[in-house]
Amino acid sequence: ERQRIAQEIHDEALQTLLVVANKLDSLTANAPEDGRAEGIRWAKEKLAGTMDDLRRLSMNLRPNILDHFGLVAGIRWVVDNAGQSSCRFTTLVRGEAPAMSNITEVTAFRVVQEAVRNIHKHAMAKNASVTLEFDTDHLVIEVQDDGVGFVVKRPFEYAEQNRLGIIGMEQRILAIGGTMVLESTPGSGTRLRATLPYQASNQFVQVEQTPL
């Protein structure tokens, strides 16, 4: 399966990105001013399609730790091994993990992985927590820290600031029919709450494109 996905990335996504890069080189060097706008629109469309392809493929990559130890142990491993900082993490689990779809487990793992990485990288927090609550129909994930916080923005503003991790988390969650709430205030820490259905498909909804 991993070989198949790697081949898809090579045959489709990387080839498209190479074509786009060559097109942009050509526009920069040779195109007259009135032809550049059309070329840039073409490049943006190609990049948007390739981003969709890569997102679909990455969503389906299942970490081996989930097969060997399960979701709860996998997330504990993420919390313990995400990075080196002075932040003290705690992990709380409420309820028992039921059977859930592959894409829900992978999404939960990747969202926690990205959220914990962001805390280590940006939050300057002293304390942080990851809570998994296995509700009747949904898995509720809450990641909270007491760090520096930030001003919550619209998705395209994160893209402009090259903070694509937040966009990626939200798109993963929406793509399987879940919800995400992000709360943060400068000086008062950050709280992320994600609700994921146990049985889901990565074709559940059409994710709206983030403007480039």
C-alpha positions in Angstrom: 0.0 0.0 0.0 2.8 2.4 0.9 4.5 1.6 -2.4 1.3 2.3 -4.3 0.9 5.7 -2.6 4.5 6.6 -3.3 4.0 5.7 -6.9 0.9 7.8 -7.1 2.8 10.8 -5.6 5.6 10.3 -8.1 3.4 9.8 -11.2 0.8 12.5 -10.5 1.6 15.1 -7.9 5.4 15.5 -8.4 5.1 15.6 -12.2 2.4 18.3 -12.0 4.5 20.4 -9.6 7.4 20.1 -12.0 5.3 21.3 -14.9 4.0 24.3 -12.7 7.6 25.2 -11.7 8.7 25.2 -15.3 5.7 27.3 -16.3 6.4 29.9 -13.6 10.1 30.0 -14.8 8.9 30.7 -18.3 6.5 33.4 -17.1 9.2 35.1 -15.1 11.7 35.1 -18.0 9.7 35.5 -21.2 6.0 36.3 -20.8 4.8 39.8 -21.6 3.0 41.6 -18.8 -0.5 41.0 -20.3 0.2 37.2 -20.5 1.4 36.7 -17.0 -2.0 37.0 -15.3 -3.4 34.1 -17.4 -0.4 32.1 -16.7 -0.6 32.7 -13.0 -4.3 31.7 -12.9 -3.3 28.5 -14.7 -0.6 27.8 -12.2 -2.9 28.4 -9.2 -5.5 26.0 -10.6 -2.9 23.3 -11.1 -1.5 23.8 -7.6 -5.0 23.7 -6.1 -5.6 20.3 -7.8 -2.3 18.9 -6.7 -2.9 20.0 -3.1 -6.2 18.1 -3.2 -4.3 15.0 -4.5 -1.6 15.2 -1.8 -4.2 15.8 0.9 -6.2 12.7 -0.2 -3.0 10.6 -0.2 -1.7 11.8 3.1 -5.0 11.2 4.8 -4.8 7.5 3.9 -1.3 7.0 5.3 -1.8 5.0 8.5 1.0 5.1 11.1 2.3 1.6 12.0 1.9 2.4 15.7 -1.9 2.4 15.3 -1.8 -1.2 14.1 0.6 -2.4 16.8 -0.7 -0.5 19.9 -3.9 1.3 19.1 -5.0 4.9 19.0 -4.7 5.8 22.7 -1.2 4.4 23.0 -0.3 6.0 19.7 -1.4 9.4 20.9 0.5 9.0 24.2 3.6 8.2 22.2 3.0 11.4 20.1 2.8 13.5 23.3 5.9 11.9 24.8 8.0 12.2 21.6 6.9 15.3 19.7 9.9 17.5 20.7 12.1 18.8 23.4 10.9 21.8 25.4 10.3 22.8 29.0 6.5 22.3 28.6 4.9 19.7 30.9 2.3 17.6 29.1 -0.5 15.5 30.6 -2.8 13.1 28.7 -6.3 12.3 29.9 -8.6 9.6 28.5 -12.3 9.4 29.3 -14.2 6.3 28.3 -13.2 3.3 26.3 -12.2 3.5 22.6 -14.8 1.7 20.4 -14.3 0.3 16.9 -13.8 3.2 14.5 -13.0 3.7 10.8 -9.4 3.8 9.7 -9.7 7.4 8.5 -11.0 8.5 11.9 -8.1 6.9 13.7 -5.6 8.4 11.2 -7.2 11.9 11.4 -7.2 11.8 15.3 -3.5 10.8 15.3 -2.4 13.4 12.8 -4.4 16.2 14.4 -2.9 15.6 17.8 0.5 15.2 16.3 0.3 18.6 14.6 -1.2 20.3 17.6 1.5 19.0 20.0 4.2 20.0 17.5 2.8 23.5 17.3 2.9 23.8 21.1 6.5 22.7 21.2 7.4 25.0 18.3 5.4 28.2 19.0 3.5 28.3 22.3 6.3 28.8 24.8 4.0 27.0 27.3 4.8 25.7 30.7 1.9 23.3 30.8 -0.3 21.6 28.2 -2.8 18.8 28.0 -4.3 16.4 25.5 -7.8 15.0 26.4 -9.5 12.1 24.5 -13.2 11.7 25.3 -14.9 8.7 23.8 -18.5 9.9 23.6 -21.5 7.8 22.4 -21.1 8.7 18.7 -18.0 10.8 18.5 -14.4 11.1 19.6 -13.8 14.5 21.2 -10.1 15.7 21.2 -9.1 18.7 23.2 -5.5 20.1 23.2 -4.9 23.0 25.5 -1.8 25.0 26.6 -1.0 28.0 28.8 1.4 29.6 26.3 1.7 32.9 24.6 -1.4 32.5 22.5 -2.2 34.3 19.2 -4.9 36.1 17.3 -7.2 33.6 15.6 -7.4 34.5 11.9 -9.3 33.4 8.8 -7.7 30.5 6.9 -6.2 32.4 4.0 -4.4 34.7 6.5 -2.7 31.6 8.0 -1.6 30.7 4.5 -0.1 34.1 3.9 1.9 33.7 7.2 3.0 30.2 6.1 1.2 28.6 9.1 -0.3 25.8 7.1 -0.5 23.3 10.0 -3.7 25.0 11.3 -5.3 24.8 7.8 -4.3 21.2 7.4 -5.8 20.2 10.7 -9.1 21.8 9.9 -9.3 20.4 6.5 -8.6 16.8 7.7 -11.4 17.2 10.3 -13.9 18.7 7.9 -13.1 16.1 5.3 -14.5 13.3 7.5 -17.5 15.2 8.7 -16.0 16.5 11.9 -15.8 19.9 13.5 -13.0 22.0 14.9 -13.0 25.0 17.2 -9.8 27.0 17.8 -9.7 29.5 20.7 -6.7 31.6 21.5 -5.9 35.1 23.0 -2.4 36.7 23.1 -1.0 36.0 26.6 -3.7 33.5 27.5 -2.9 30.2 25.8 -4.7 28.2 23.1 -7.4 25.6 23.1 -8.3 23.3 20.2 -11.4 21.1 20.3 -12.1 18.6 17.5 -15.1 16.3 17.3 -14.8 13.3 14.9 -17.4 10.7 14.0 -16.4 7.1 14.8 -17.5 5.9 11.4 -16.3 8.2 8.6 -15.0 8.3 5.1 -12.6 10.8 3.6 -15.2 11.4 0.9 -17.7 12.5 3.5 -17.7 16.2 2.4 -16.1 18.4 -0.2 -13.6 20.6 1.5 -13.7 24.2 0.4 -10.5 25.3 -1.3 -8.3 27.7 0.7 -7.5 30.7 -1.5 -3.8 30.7 -2.6 
